[in-house]
Amino acid sequence: MTATSAFITSLLTSFGIFCGLVFAFSILSKWKVNHNIYYSSRIISGEGPTAAASTRNPFTWLYEAIFTSDAELVRVAGLDAAIYLNFFVCILEIFGYSSLFCIPVLIPIAAKSKSNADAFQLDPNMTYDGFDNLAMGNVEEGTKKLWAFLVGTYWVSIMTYCVLVKHYKKMIHLRGKEQAHEKPAPQQFSCLVRDIPPKPKGMSRREQVNAFFRKIHPDTYENCLIVCNLKKLTKMWTKYQAAKRNLEHAEAVHEESKVTAKPEGIRPMHRLYFLGLFGPKVDSINFYEEQVREIGRAVEAEQQRTLKEEQLPAAFVFFNNRRAAAEAAQAVHAPYAMQWQVYPAPEPREVVWKNLHKSVYERLIRQGLVYFAVFMTVLFYMIPIALISSFTTLDNLVKFLPFLKVIVEYPPINTVLQAFLPQIALIIFLSLLPSLLMALSRMEGIPSQSHVVRGASGKYFYFIVFNVFLGVTLFGTVFSSLAGFQTLFNSKNFSVSSVVSLFGSKLPPVAAYFITFVALQFFVGYGLELSRVVPLAVYHLKKTFFCKTQKELEEAWEPGPFEYHNLVPNDILILMISMAYAVIAPMILLFALLYFAIGYVVLRNQALKVYVPAFESGGRMWPHIHSRIVAALFIGQVTMMGYMGIKKFPYAVLVIILPLFTIFFASMCKMNYYPSFNVISLAIASEDVKESPPMRKIIEAYTPECLLTEERALEESAHYEDALESSVSSRPMGVSRSNSVHESTENLYAL
């Protein structure tokens, strides 16, 4: 159990680190040489640094982050970032309203109780801190004081329901407003078609798709883009781009040598094998020029072959208005619903091309295998999590590693290690998860990057519930000592009631561990995020020693997008911990408010000035976040229901109503609100737009980069011939059709 002195040390140390990092940011962000790091998105857009870069006031950035309007935030950072930051506002409101009752009412009641002192008199071996006296564990069993904690549970639940309904409506309004009035985007006129059946004899894949959709949508359907197998072409394209980069780098080195050496310069040389360390020396410029020519010709030939021979049973179909595309995405197009499946098209930047052609049966099998892998990973991850929770206490470390005793007993080191060791170990261990979960989500056959991110976040949530929350609570308390372990498995003492009592007696003290964990996350984590000292150091190292071309220099400071698959799960973890302990240990609400308040300001600043979105999903992360907030509330209610029983409160049965109502609430939200995020409503899609993008531009947007090169213009490809004709034609699509449209229904469906 974390000692009070260790907790205070942890808090003060984390706060000191945070202040130091904020001070570093206030200084470094004003230096012009660092503007690329602290104002990346504004420099890329051509707007330049804000007033905070030139003023002496160190808090100007804070004002800009807080008071910039939501409309400006959406314009600069996109709807996804705006909705993600609204999540922070939502949680601040939930915990703010919850604190109005829990902190002024529950903490004094717990502080005036004497359950811990009485238990200590009966068992002198029991240990507890002054902090534990502010939690529900200090309230006597069966007393009327527990009514206040029952009311607190209802209060937190009701506040959560009200705030969630308010923000779900706000998000629907924001999404609808942006979609109805924004500049038309390619995905609004497009649909993704998967599970196309085998093509009939005498028909190409393009003719099959065109015939099918022109029969069903004769006046609105424009054309299609058949998905191809790009595996081989992508490898060649990557080599082609690498050769071009190497050529640019070699030419830049040559030009630089004209200034520092002879007027004619020194032509760069390199060896051919193993990172340029072995083999014969060659002229780098001549070598890479020849490589670019050879690979370029090979890429061109492979493009032609890919378009003819590598067509897959998936396509993007295009319509001449937004409503037609929205209607098509919501309709069943074939008698067998597992064929000709039509979905809203993802934004071009977020398409996962290698997954588009996977059949529905393959996707189902992959999904089952992936979730089995996730289940096994969750199961086996609990073992190291349990070991971390049990062995990273100083007493256990000394038991298993006696040689550390001399170091650990030194008071300053003892205090610091006791404060930080378990939390740092857990944070490092959890940092390995996101990459694994992203890879597993891609294996499911998901067609869009935003969906992959949501899938990885959902899987991370399972880890949070079963490993971090239950793992730390169970193994960090029940098995925190060998005596507790032996007591639990002693045949004479083992019973369900003894296990429940042991677990319940340890539940409130573990809140101190989680409060330290939360403090470490928001002080150190957000301090590093704001100061960006790591990207700054990496940028200057690359700039000094490696960057020779303008492109290399731009890539060195390129900020990238928000990594939602890392951010959202960590936020949900803090939310779930805080929701579970909001009534049991109300002090955690103060730290949760600090976490989300600091996070809101810091991440809003980064969204406005630093990060550049890699894709835009239209805020589809919100239903995922909403469901996790509801799940966290449900877990908190179940925890309170069990703990009320442990406290022998005769009216604990009244808590049962809350989890049941939470399930009903979640179902109603899913039925009433979720469909508006899953597809674009026809009411919004019917809104007039100022201008529709040319079909040529839409098709180019959905064409993989490796199929669009400088050497081969779009018009030269027969693959896009029909689309280009339709984009310049003024005739209605239903006036002149291919004879293939009149094929029989059997041929069209190819059942």
Secondary structure, 3 states (H helix, E strand, C coil): CCCHHHHHHHHHHHHHHHHHHHHHHHHHCCCHHHHHHHCHHHHHHCCCCCHHHCCCCCCHHHHHHHHCCHHHHHHHHCHHHHHHHHHHHHHHHHHHHHHHHHHHHHHHHHHHCCHHHHHHHHCCCCCCCHHHHHCHHHCCCCCCCHHHHHHHHHHHHHHHHHHHHHHHHHHHHHHHHHHHHCCCCHHHHEEEEECCCCCCCCCCHHHHHHHHHHHHCCCCEEEEEEEECCHHHHHHHHHHHHHHHHHHHHHHHHHHHHHHCCCCCCCCEEEEECCCCEEEEEEHHHHHHHHHHHHHHHHHHHHHHHHHHCEEEEEEEEECCHHHHHHHHCCCCCCCCCCCEEEECCCHHHECHHHCCCCHHHHHHHHHHHHHHHHHHHHHHHHHHHHHHHHCCHHHHHHHCHHHHHHHCCHHHHHHHHHHHHHHHHHHHHCCHHHHHHHHHHCCCCCEHHHHHHHHHHHHHHHHHHHHHHHHHHHHHHCCCHHHHHHHHCCCCCCHHHHHHHHHHHCCCHHHHHHHHHHHHHHHHHHHHHHCHHHHHHHHHHHHHCCCCHHHHHHHHCCCCCCHHHHHHHHHHHHHHHHHHCCCCCHHHHHHHHHHHHHHHHHHHHHHHCCCCCCCCCCCHHHHHHHHHHHHHHHHHHHHHHHHHHCCCCCHHHHHHHHHHHHHHHHHHHHHCCHHHHCCCHHHHCCCCCCCCCHHHHHHHCCCHHHCECCECHHHCHHHHHHHHHHHCCCCCCCCCCHHHHCCHHHHHCC
